[in-house]
Amino acid sequence: MKFNLKVISNIIGILLMINGFLMLTAVPFGLHHNEGSWKGILISALINSAVGFFLYYRTKNNQNKDLKKRDGYLIVISSWIFMSFFGMLPYLLTGQIPNIHDAFFETVSGYTTTGATILNDIEILDHGILYWRSLTQWIGGMGIIVLAVAILPFLGIGGMQLFVAEAPGVSVDKLQPRIKETAIRLWQIYISFTVLLFFILWAEGMNSFEAVNHAMTTFATGGFSTKNASIGYFESPLIQYTIILFMFISATNFTLTYFAIKLNFKKVFNNEEFRIYTSFILVLTSIVFMTLYLIDSSYAEETFRSALFSVVSILTTTGFTTVDFTGWTEFITILFFILMFFGASAGSTSGGIKLVRHVILLKNSYIELKKQLHQSGVFPLRFNNNKVPQSVVTNILAFMMLYVVIFSIGSIVMTILGVDFMTAIGSVAATLGNVGPGIGDVGPTGNFSTIPNAGKYFLSLLMLIGRLELLTFLLILTPVFWKL
């Protein structure tokens, strides 16, 4: 079975044109602040649009628009790679990030909503570049492919294969019967909450530029900030609690968000994953707060806010910081490191393994223990009162095994490249889980600038693998995928 290369080129062309159009929205910021970088951004946008139009125009008359599942996987992966290469042009052509390895790392970190950065001084960047940096996370938050799925049906190309390959988590519930309507609903929710957060942050004291950037990177669970101190720069408790709330919402399954908008709260609170997600945050925050409170009880509210913010930020893989959690205690540092392997809800903008996988795996382990006592018993595994097929359990077991293997190999590779042990495991956990800050030199007060260039490319690969849920990316490395 051959690949439908014309359809693949056609879709990549559309995505690059969209990328170019969105890149143009950064130009006014440079013009408004009299910064010369607007020229480099404009040229970058034109290059994206020109290459995209060329790919689209050459294949627009293709009669065979049948898109197989294998084509969908290849489109997803190639699209992220193409977007990353062309998305780094503004950094290079403006000279704001002058070398390719740093620009590529920052771009991949943006599109994958990881939030890891190589920048030592974020605040010296021009406004147009800061905006583009945040916009890459906003684009990647919902997924480049879901954006295209909303318009591809109008072009006579079905999008279900793309949505299945791109959608994060174990499964994605369709909000509407047709995939086009699903994608449109998702983007309506995504845009509406981003706009709402912008106005709230603006009203709470951020200027309009800070508000628009943090609105995009918060609801994308991305974590890029316009300030070196991240959200810690804004000392307003109101702003910090607002960011906490919207990180929580953005890492909730979008299907549940849709039900909440429709005032169907019963479906939200009856959802097992949502209850576990909420309880997990409350328990972890309590543990961190009590640990810190026993050390110093002078600032109870501030301590609670810092604990809650850090737990939500890491669990949702947003990566914003208000304090350096690695400077609290060794116990909390280990706790947060473990937390990097969880992630939040499936069907959200969050990265990581996702809580649902952990829950199903734990339930399956408990059932296996019960079978040891009652070998003739039948114990179906249920989640949300639905029986979980054995094929799903097998898929999760394979996923978890691969995740551990990739993390282990990745940590070894980083140590071979000369990175110390703590930074090696911290950088791999942070990038593979799309978290952002790790431990060691890449902790909340550090960055990835000291990582060797080879390590930056390797970690960029891990970010892509993590964002595409491992199996989607690893599938193309198997001989059977390329077998005609």
N, C-alpha and C positions, 0 to 999 in steps of 0.2 A: 504494500500500500504506500503510494507516494504522498508526499506532503503537498498541500495546495499552496505553493509558494506565492502565487499571485494574490490570493486572499490575505496571506500573512503580510506581504509587502503593503497591500492596500490598508490594512488595519494599522500597521506601524506608521504609515504615512499620515493617517488621520490623527493618530496620537501625537506625532511630532508637530503637526499644524496646531493642534490644541495647545501643546506645550509652548509653541511660539507665541500664540495669542495671549496666553496667560503671562508669559514673560514680558510682553509689552506693557502690562499693567504696572510694572516696576519702574518704567521710564519716567512717569510724572513725578515720582518721589525725588529722583535725581535732579530733574529740572527745577522743581520747587525749591530745593535746597542749594541750587547752583553748584552741583557736583558733576564733575566731568565724566563720571562713571556711566551716566545715562547713554552715552554714545556706544560704549561697549555692550551694554544691555540691549540696546536697539539692534546692533549688528548681530548679536547672538539670537535675538528673536527672529530676525530675517533669515538667518541661516537655518534655524529650526523649521521655519515655515517653508522655505524654499526646498529643502531636502524632503520634507513631508509631502509637499505638493508634487514633487517629482515622482516619489514612490506611489502616491495616490493616483496621479494622472496616467502613469504608465499601465496601471492595472484596473482602472475604473470601468473598462468595457469587458472585463472578464465575465464570461457567461457562467462559468462553474463557480458558484458561491457556496457550495456545500462545505460546511466546516465540521470536520471530524474531531473527536475528543483529543486525539493526538495532536492535531493542529492547534487546538485550544491551549494545550500545555506549552507548546513551542512558542505560541504568540505571547503568552503571559511572560515567560522567561525572557524572550528576546526583547519584548517591549520595555521591561524594567532596565535591561542593559542599555538599550538604545537611548532611553530617556535619561539615564544616568550620564552617559557620555556626552549627550548634547546639552543636558542640564547644567554641566559644569562650565560651559562656555562663558557665561557672565563673570564668573570668578576669574577665569584666565584672561579674557579680553579687557577687563577693567584693571587687571593687575592687583586686585584686592587679595586674591590667593594665587600667587604667581606660578606655582609649580603644579604639575599634573597630578602627582600622587596625593597631595593635600586636597586639591580641588575635587578630585574624584571621590576621595573618602568623605568629604563634607557633603557632596551631592548625594551619594548613596545613603549616608546617614539621614539626609533630609527626606528623600523619597520613601525610605523604609521606616520613617518616623522613629528612628533610633535615638537621635538627639546627642550622639557622641560627637565631639568636636575637636579639631586640631588648633583652634584659634586661641591664642593666649590673651588677646585683648579684643573682645567682640565690639566694644564701643567705638573703636576707631574706624570701623567699616562705614562706608557711605550708606545713606538711607535706602537707596534703591537696591543695594546688595543685601542689606539686612531684611528688606521686605521679600526679596526673591528667595532668600534662605528660609524664611518662615513659610512662604508659599509652597516650596517643594514639600514641606511636611503636610500642608493642608491638602495638596494634590494626592500625596501618597496615603493620607489617612484613610480615605475610603477605598482607595485603590485606583490606579490608572485605568485598569480594565473595566471596572464597574462604570466609570465615566463614559467609556466608549460604548458599553453595552446599551446605554440609554439612547444612543443615536444610531447604532448599527442596524437595528430593524428597519429604519427608514431607508437604509441603503440596500435592503434586500439581503442582509447577512444576519443569520440567527446568532444570538449571543449566549445561549445557555452553557455551551461548552466553556466559554471564557469565564463565566460567572462561577461555575463549579471549580475551575482550576485556580481562580483568584481568591475566592471567598475564604476568610480566615476561620479557623475553628473546626470542630467535628462536623457540623452541618449548619446550613443556613436555611431558615424557614422563609419561604417566599411570602411577602406581604400581599402580593396580588397574584392572580393565576398566571399571568404572563411575565416573563423575565424582564421585558422592557419596562412594564409598570413597576416592578419591584425595584429596579435600578433608579427609576425616577423618584419613587417614594423615599428611597434611601438618601438620595441627594437633596431632596426637599427638607428632610429632617436635618441632614448635615449642615446645609446652608443656613437654615432657620436658626438653629442653635448657635452657630458661629456668629451670626448677626446679633442675636440676642445677647450673647456674652460680650461682644464688642461694646454695645451700648451700656451694659452694666458696669464693665471695667472703666469705661470713659466717665460715667457718672460717679464712680467711686474714687476718682482722682488720677487715673492714668491719662496722659495726653492721647490724642487720637491715634498717633503713630504707634505708641506703645500698646494701646488697646487693640488695634487691628492685628498686630503681630502676635500678641499673646492669645487673642481669641482664636486665631488660626492654629497655633501650635498646641493650645490646650485641648481643643476638641478633636484634634488629630492624634492626641496622646503622643505628641512628638517631643516636646521639651526644649526646643530652641527658644532662647530668650534674646532680647536686645541688650541685656545687661550682663556684665561679667558675674555679678552676684546672683544671677537668675532671679527668682521671685523674692529672694531674700533682700533684694534692693528695695522692694516696696514694703515698707514696714507696717503698712496698714493691715490690721487683723481682718478687716472687712474684705479687702482684696484677696488675702490668702484663703479665707473661708470660701469665697466665691470660686476661686481656682480649684479648691478641693471638691466642691460640689460638682463642677463641670467635668473634672477629671473622672469623678465617679460615674456621672451620666454617660460620658463618652465611652467608658469601658464596660457599660452595660449592653447586653444584646439589643441591637437596634430594633428587633421585632418587639421587644418589651417596651422600648421607648415609644414605638408606634402605638401600642396598646394604651400606654399611659396618656399620650396625647388625645386618644379617643375616650379618655376617662374610664377605661376598662382596667381599673386597678386590681381587680380580683385576679386577673390573669398574671399580673406582675408579681403580686405577693404570694401567689400559689406556685410560682415557678421555683423549682428546687435549686437551680443554679443561682438565681438571684438571691435566695435566702442564704445560701452558703457563702456567696460573694460578700454580702452585707455582714454576715456574722464573722467572717474571716477578718474583715477590716476592723470590726469592733474589738474582737479578741486580741489581735495583734497590737492595736493601738493601746489597749489597756495594759498589755504586758510591757510595752516600751515606756508608756507614761509612768507606770508604777516603778519601773527600774530607775528612771530618771528622777522621779519624785522622792524616792528613798535617799538618793544622793544629795539632792538640793530641793527643798520644798518652798523656796522663796518665790518662785514665779510659776504658780500652778497653771494658770490659763495659757501662758506662753509656752510652757513645757508641753501641755496637752496639744496645743495647736501645732507645734513642731513635730510631735510624735505622729499625730493624725496626718499632717501634710506629707511627711516622709513615707509613711506606710502606704497611703493612697497613691502617691507618686510612683513608688517602686512597683507596687502590685499592678497598677494600670499600665506600667512600662512607659509612663510619660517622661520621667526623668528630671522634672523641675526640682530645685532644691531651695530651701530656706536656711538650712544649717548643714554642717558636715556631719552626717550620721556616723561616719567612721571614727569620729573623734569623741564619741560618747563613751561606750565601753566595748570591750572585746566581744562580750555576749551579744550586744546589739549589732555589731559589725557582722558577726556570723549569721545572726537572724536575718539581716537584710540581704546578705549574700544568698542564703537559701531562698529568700523571697523572690529573687531574680529568676528562679526556675518555675515560678507559678504562672504569672499572667492572670488576667481577669476573665471576662466572659467571652464565650465563643460568639461570633457574629457581631463583634464590636471592632473598634479601631485599635484595640489593645494588641500587643505582640505577646511573645512568650508561649509557654506550653498550653495554657488555658486551664482554669480550675476544673472544668467538666471532665477533662482527661484524668486528672488526679482522683476525682471522686469516683468515676467509673472503675478505675484501676483498684482503688481501695475496696470498693464494694465487691469486685470480682475476687480479690484476695480473701475477704471475709467469707464469701460463699465457698471458696476452696477449703477454708478451715472447717466450715460446717460439714462439708462433704466427708472430711476425715472421720467425723463422729457418726454421721448418718450417710453411709455410702450409697444406700438405695434411695435416698431422698432426692427430690427435684426442687431446686432453688433458683427460680428465674431471676436474672439481674434486671432491676427496674430503675429507671431514671425518669422523673416527672410522671410517675405512674404508668410509664410505657416500658414494655419489655425491650431490653437492649439486645439486638442480634449478636450472635457470637462473632460474626464477621467484623462488627464494630470494635468489640473487645480486642480481637486479634490485631486490627489496624492500630489501636491505641498502644498495645504492647510493642508492636514494631516501631511505632513513632517514638515511644519513650526510650527504647533500646538504642535507636539511631541517634536520638538527642544526646544520650549519655556518651555514646561512642564519639560523636562529633565534638562534644565538649572536651572529652579526654584527649583526643588527637589534636584538637585545636590548641589546648593548653601546652601540650608537648611541643608543637610547632613553634609557639611563641617563645618558649624557653630556649629552643634551639636557635632562635633569632636573636637571643641575648637579653630577653626581657626577664626580670626577676619573677619568682614564683607567684607572689601575691598579685602583682600586676598582670601576669599571664592569665591566671584563672579569672581575675576580675574583668579583664578586657574581653575574654572569650564569652563569659557569662553575660556581660552587658551587651555585646553585639549580637550574639546568637539569639538572645531573648529580646532584642530591640529595646533594651531598657535605657541606655544612655550612660549614666555614671556607673562605675564599678567600684572596685576596691583597689588598694595600692596606689600607684601613681595616677591611675585613671579614676580616682574617687571624685566626690562632689566638688572638691577644691582644686582638682587637677584637670588634665585633659589628655588627649591622645597625641599631642605634638611630639612627644619623646619616643613614640613607637617607631621602630625602623621602617623605612619605606616599604620593604617587602611585607612587613607585618601589617601595614595599613591596607595594602591590597588584599591580604589574606583576611583581615577583619571585615573588609568591605564585602568579600565573598560570603562570610558568615552572616552579615546583615541581610544579604539577599536571600540566603538559604532560610534564615529564621523568618523573614517576612513572608516567604512563599511556602511556609508550613513544611519544610524539609522534603516531604515526599514529592511535591510538585517539582522541585528543583532537582532532586536526586534521580528522579525518573529518567531525565534526559541523559544521565550518565550510564544507563544500562544498555547493553547491546540490543535487547529486544525492542527498545523504543525506536532505534534507527533501522531495524530490520524491515526491508521492503516486502 
